[in-house]
């Protein structure tokens, strides 16, 4: 098992655990899907992807998102 520390611009994004036998060609698209999913969740929570929450509604986004 290996852990890949995914960073963007020097800022930590997430850790990705994978079997040591995994090929980079398999892991790169997986890391991209996870990163894009995290961005989508952030947009949904901020109310910029579609409708905004109603007045007084609070976003109930989890602190950790598992894919």
N, C-alpha and C positions, 0 to 999 in steps of 0.2 A: 504494500500500500504506500502510495506517495501523496503528499499534500502540495498542491500548487497554490502559491500566494498570488492572487490576481490583483494587479495594481493598475491604476490609470493616472498618469501625470504624477507619479510618486505617492499617490493617495491609495491606501488599501481599500479594495472593493469587497473581496470575499476570498474564502479558502475553498479549494476544490479538491476533494479526496478521490483518488482513482487507483485502480490496481496498477502495480508496477509494470505489468505487461501491456498497458494501454499505449497506443500509438498517438503521437502528437496530432496526426490527421484526424483522429477521433475526438481528441480533447479540445481542440481549438473551436470547432463548431458548438460543442457543448458549453464551453465557457462563454461564447458569444450569446447563446440562447439564454443562459442564466443571467448574464449582464443585461440583456435587453428586457428580460422579464422583470428584473429589479427596477429598471428605469420606468417600465410601464406601471408597476405598483406605486412608485413615487409620484408619477403623474396623476394616477387615479386618486391618491391620497391628497394631493394638492388641489384637486378639482379642475385640472387643466385638460383632462382627456374626456370630453363629453360634458355632461351636465354637472353643475356645481352642487355641492350639498345644500340642502335647504337651510334657511336661516336658523341658527341655533343648533344645527346638527354638527356633531364632531366626527372627524374621521377616526375609524377604529382600526387603523393599520397595525399589524403586528410588528414588533421590534425586529424579529428575525423571520425571514421568509424562506421556507424550505421548498425546493423544487424536486 
